[in-house]
Amino acid sequence: MFQLIQTPYLLTTTLLAARPSLNCRYALRNNQFTVHFLDGSTQHHILATGTELRAVLEDDFHLNLGAIDNLDYTLQNVVEQFIANDNP
């Protein structure tokens, strides 16, 4: 059964990504990057810079971000907003 829960502004103010892999599942919510392994263990990482966020998006989520103008500046601003709002 699928249930839609409406949360105001969730999809416009929250960065969300998820990707399964053979040995784990990657999850990103704002600047909180989590890796869930098949053995039940979990690793949590707080991304503190736009460079870290870009690396996770490209390396772990396999997104091609090379052709987006001003992306590094934008990602840095995004991370700074999450940190300022204490919203990892």
PyMOL commands that place a pseudoatom at each C-alpha (Angstrom):
pseudoatom trace, name=CA, resn=MET, resi=1, chain=A, elem=C, hetatm=0, pos=[0.000, 0.000, 0.000]
pseudoatom trace, name=CA, resn=PHE, resi=2, chain=A, elem=C, hetatm=0, pos=[1.264, 3.465, -0.879]
pseudoatom trace, name=CA, resn=GLN, resi=3, chain=A, elem=C, hetatm=0, pos=[0.279, 6.520, 1.087]
pseudoatom trace, name=CA, resn=LEU, resi=4, chain=A, elem=C, hetatm=0, pos=[1.070, 10.075, 0.044]
pseudoatom trace, name=CA, resn=ILE, resi=5, chain=A, elem=C, hetatm=0, pos=[1.869, 12.349, 2.944]
pseudoatom trace, name=CA, resn=GLN, resi=6, chain=A, elem=C, hetatm=0, pos=[1.811, 16.028, 2.105]
pseudoatom trace, name=CA, resn=THR, resi=7, chain=A, elem=C, hetatm=0, pos=[4.477, 18.048, 3.843]
pseudoatom trace, name=CA, resn=PRO, resi=8, chain=A, elem=C, hetatm=0, pos=[4.527, 21.743, 2.966]
pseudoatom trace, name=CA, resn=TYR, resi=9, chain=A, elem=C, hetatm=0, pos=[7.718, 22.774, 1.186]
pseudoatom trace, name=CA, resn=LEU, resi=10, chain=A, elem=C, hetatm=0, pos=[9.433, 19.386, 1.581]
pseudoatom trace, name=CA, resn=LEU, resi=11, chain=A, elem=C, hetatm=0, pos=[10.141, 18.989, -2.107]
pseudoatom trace, name=CA, resn=THR, resi=12, chain=A, elem=C, hetatm=0, pos=[11.140, 22.605, -2.657]
pseudoatom trace, name=CA, resn=THR, resi=13, chain=A, elem=C, hetatm=0, pos=[13.369, 23.080, 0.378]
pseudoatom trace, name=CA, resn=THR, resi=14, chain=A, elem=C, hetatm=0, pos=[14.902, 19.630, 0.813]
pseudoatom trace, name=CA, resn=LEU, resi=15, chain=A, elem=C, hetatm=0, pos=[17.594, 17.978, -1.264]
pseudoatom trace, name=CA, resn=LEU, resi=16, chain=A, elem=C, hetatm=0, pos=[16.763, 14.266, -1.537]
pseudoatom trace, name=CA, resn=ALA, resi=17, chain=A, elem=C, hetatm=0, pos=[18.536, 11.457, -3.361]
pseudoatom trace, name=CA, resn=ALA, resi=18, chain=A, elem=C, hetatm=0, pos=[18.698, 7.681, -2.995]
pseudoatom trace, name=CA, resn=ARG, resi=19, chain=A, elem=C, hetatm=0, pos=[20.410, 4.944, -4.974]
pseudoatom trace, name=CA, resn=PRO, resi=20, chain=A, elem=C, hetatm=0, pos=[20.723, 1.225, -4.369]
pseudoatom trace, name=CA, resn=SER, resi=21, chain=A, elem=C, hetatm=0, pos=[23.996, -0.541, -5.030]
pseudoatom trace, name=CA, resn=LEU, resi=22, chain=A, elem=C, hetatm=0, pos=[25.041, -4.191, -4.858]
pseudoatom trace, name=CA, resn=ASN, resi=23, chain=A, elem=C, hetatm=0, pos=[26.369, -3.949, -1.288]
pseudoatom trace, name=CA, resn=CYS, resi=24, chain=A, elem=C, hetatm=0, pos=[24.566, -0.928, 0.121]
pseudoatom trace, name=CA, resn=ARG, resi=25, chain=A, elem=C, hetatm=0, pos=[22.000, 1.822, -0.320]
pseudoatom trace, name=CA, resn=TYR, resi=26, chain=A, elem=C, hetatm=0, pos=[23.001, 5.472, -0.542]
pseudoatom trace, name=CA, resn=ALA, resi=27, chain=A, elem=C, hetatm=0, pos=[20.758, 8.180, 0.892]
pseudoatom trace, name=CA, resn=LEU, resi=28, chain=A, elem=C, hetatm=0, pos=[21.114, 11.949, 0.869]
pseudoatom trace, name=CA, resn=ARG, resi=29, chain=A, elem=C, hetatm=0, pos=[18.928, 14.418, 2.733]
pseudoatom trace, name=CA, resn=ASN, resi=30, chain=A, elem=C, hetatm=0, pos=[20.196, 17.965, 2.493]
pseudoatom trace, name=CA, resn=ASN, resi=31, chain=A, elem=C, hetatm=0, pos=[23.842, 17.680, 3.571]
pseudoatom trace, name=CA, resn=GLN, resi=32, chain=A, elem=C, hetatm=0, pos=[23.435, 14.408, 5.478]
pseudoatom trace, name=CA, resn=PHE, resi=33, chain=A, elem=C, hetatm=0, pos=[24.859, 11.509, 3.462]
pseudoatom trace, name=CA, resn=THR, resi=34, chain=A, elem=C, hetatm=0, pos=[24.120, 8.007, 4.738]
pseudoatom trace, name=CA, resn=VAL, resi=35, chain=A, elem=C, hetatm=0, pos=[25.274, 4.604, 3.541]
pseudoatom trace, name=CA, resn=HIS, resi=36, chain=A, elem=C, hetatm=0, pos=[23.198, 1.594, 4.651]
pseudoatom trace, name=CA, resn=PHE, resi=37, chain=A, elem=C, hetatm=0, pos=[25.060, -1.700, 4.245]
pseudoatom trace, name=CA, resn=LEU, resi=38, chain=A, elem=C, hetatm=0, pos=[23.525, -5.142, 3.770]
pseudoatom trace, name=CA, resn=ASP, resi=39, chain=A, elem=C, hetatm=0, pos=[24.945, -6.337, 7.093]
pseudoatom trace, name=CA, resn=GLY, resi=40, chain=A, elem=C, hetatm=0, pos=[22.775, -3.749, 8.866]
pseudoatom trace, name=CA, resn=SER, resi=41, chain=A, elem=C, hetatm=0, pos=[25.540, -1.266, 9.620]
pseudoatom trace, name=CA, resn=THR, resi=42, chain=A, elem=C, hetatm=0, pos=[25.209, 2.379, 8.697]
pseudoatom trace, name=CA, resn=GLN, resi=43, chain=A, elem=C, hetatm=0, pos=[27.671, 5.187, 8.077]
pseudoatom trace, name=CA, resn=HIS, resi=44, chain=A, elem=C, hetatm=0, pos=[26.599, 8.812, 8.514]
pseudoatom trace, name=CA, resn=HIS, resi=45, chain=A, elem=C, hetatm=0, pos=[28.464, 11.741, 6.980]
pseudoatom trace, name=CA, resn=ILE, resi=46, chain=A, elem=C, hetatm=0, pos=[27.699, 15.443, 7.284]
pseudoatom trace, name=CA, resn=LEU, resi=47, chain=A, elem=C, hetatm=0, pos=[28.797, 17.208, 4.111]
pseudoatom trace, name=CA, resn=ALA, resi=48, chain=A, elem=C, hetatm=0, pos=[30.341, 20.542, 5.085]
pseudoatom trace, name=CA, resn=THR, resi=49, chain=A, elem=C, hetatm=0, pos=[31.277, 21.959, 1.677]
pseudoatom trace, name=CA, resn=GLY, resi=50, chain=A, elem=C, hetatm=0, pos=[29.894, 22.212, -1.812]
pseudoatom trace, name=CA, resn=THR, resi=51, chain=A, elem=C, hetatm=0, pos=[32.900, 20.233, -3.017]
pseudoatom trace, name=CA, resn=GLU, resi=52, chain=A, elem=C, hetatm=0, pos=[31.948, 17.321, -0.744]
pseudoatom trace, name=CA, resn=LEU, resi=53, chain=A, elem=C, hetatm=0, pos=[28.332, 17.485, -1.903]
pseudoatom trace, name=CA, resn=ARG, resi=54, chain=A, elem=C, hetatm=0, pos=[29.372, 17.508, -5.553]
pseudoatom trace, name=CA, resn=ALA, resi=55, chain=A, elem=C, hetatm=0, pos=[31.688, 14.517, -5.024]
pseudoatom trace, name=CA, resn=VAL, resi=56, chain=A, elem=C, hetatm=0, pos=[28.877, 12.497, -3.420]
pseudoatom trace, name=CA, resn=LEU, resi=57, chain=A, elem=C, hetatm=0, pos=[26.418, 13.402, -6.186]
pseudoatom trace, name=CA, resn=GLU, resi=58, chain=A, elem=C, hetatm=0, pos=[28.907, 12.479, -8.906]
pseudoatom trace, name=CA, resn=ASP, resi=59, chain=A, elem=C, hetatm=0, pos=[30.698, 9.499, -7.335]
pseudoatom trace, name=CA, resn=ASP, resi=60, chain=A, elem=C, hetatm=0, pos=[28.000, 7.777, -5.279]
pseudoatom trace, name=CA, resn=PHE, resi=61, chain=A, elem=C, hetatm=0, pos=[24.837, 8.830, -7.117]
pseudoatom trace, name=CA, resn=HIS, resi=62, chain=A, elem=C, hetatm=0, pos=[26.507, 8.703, -10.558]
pseudoatom trace, name=CA, resn=LEU, resi=63, chain=A, elem=C, hetatm=0, pos=[25.183, 12.094, -11.655]
pseudoatom trace, name=CA, resn=ASN, resi=64, chain=A, elem=C, hetatm=0, pos=[26.968, 13.874, -14.493]
pseudoatom trace, name=CA, resn=LEU, resi=65, chain=A, elem=C, hetatm=0, pos=[27.244, 17.462, -13.260]
pseudoatom trace, name=CA, resn=GLY, resi=66, chain=A, elem=C, hetatm=0, pos=[30.070, 18.641, -15.494]
pseudoatom trace, name=CA, resn=ALA, resi=67, chain=A, elem=C, hetatm=0, pos=[28.100, 20.902, -17.821]
pseudoatom trace, name=CA, resn=ILE, resi=68, chain=A, elem=C, hetatm=0, pos=[26.120, 22.912, -15.252]
pseudoatom trace, name=CA, resn=ASP, resi=69, chain=A, elem=C, hetatm=0, pos=[27.230, 26.547, -15.031]
pseudoatom trace, name=CA, resn=ASN, resi=70, chain=A, elem=C, hetatm=0, pos=[28.034, 27.972, -11.565]
pseudoatom trace, name=CA, resn=LEU, resi=71, chain=A, elem=C, hetatm=0, pos=[27.247, 24.638, -9.916]
pseudoatom trace, name=CA, resn=ASP, resi=72, chain=A, elem=C, hetatm=0, pos=[30.119, 24.738, -7.423]
pseudoatom trace, name=CA, resn=TYR, resi=73, chain=A, elem=C, hetatm=0, pos=[29.031, 28.173, -6.201]
pseudoatom trace, name=CA, resn=THR, resi=74, chain=A, elem=C, hetatm=0, pos=[25.401, 27.023, -5.953]
pseudoatom trace, name=CA, resn=LEU, resi=75, chain=A, elem=C, hetatm=0, pos=[26.249, 23.801, -4.093]
pseudoatom trace, name=CA, resn=GLN, resi=76, chain=A, elem=C, hetatm=0, pos=[28.382, 25.744, -1.603]
pseudoatom trace, name=CA, resn=ASN, resi=77, chain=A, elem=C, hetatm=0, pos=[25.469, 28.108, -0.945]
pseudoatom trace, name=CA, resn=VAL, resi=78, chain=A, elem=C, hetatm=0, pos=[23.114, 25.148, -0.507]
pseudoatom trace, name=CA, resn=VAL, resi=79, chain=A, elem=C, hetatm=0, pos=[25.402, 23.513, 2.055]
pseudoatom trace, name=CA, resn=GLU, resi=80, chain=A, elem=C, hetatm=0, pos=[25.857, 26.796, 3.924]
pseudoatom trace, name=CA, resn=GLN, resi=81, chain=A, elem=C, hetatm=0, pos=[22.080, 27.249, 4.129]
pseudoatom trace, name=CA, resn=PHE, resi=82, chain=A, elem=C, hetatm=0, pos=[21.608, 23.742, 5.521]
pseudoatom trace, name=CA, resn=ILE, resi=83, chain=A, elem=C, hetatm=0, pos=[24.315, 24.349, 8.126]
pseudoatom trace, name=CA, resn=ALA, resi=84, chain=A, elem=C, hetatm=0, pos=[22.944, 27.796, 9.048]
pseudoatom trace, name=CA, resn=ASN, resi=85, chain=A, elem=C, hetatm=0, pos=[19.457, 26.349, 9.489]
pseudoatom trace, name=CA, resn=ASP, resi=86, chain=A, elem=C, hetatm=0, pos=[20.834, 23.398, 11.463]
pseudoatom trace, name=CA, resn=ASN, resi=87, chain=A, elem=C, hetatm=0, pos=[19.037, 21.180, 8.956]
pseudoatom trace, name=CA, resn=PRO, resi=88, chain=A, elem=C, hetatm=0, pos=[21.443, 18.372, 8.064]
for i in range(1, 88): cmd.bond("trace and resi %d" % i, "trace and resi %d" % (i + 1))
show_as sticks, trace
zoom trace
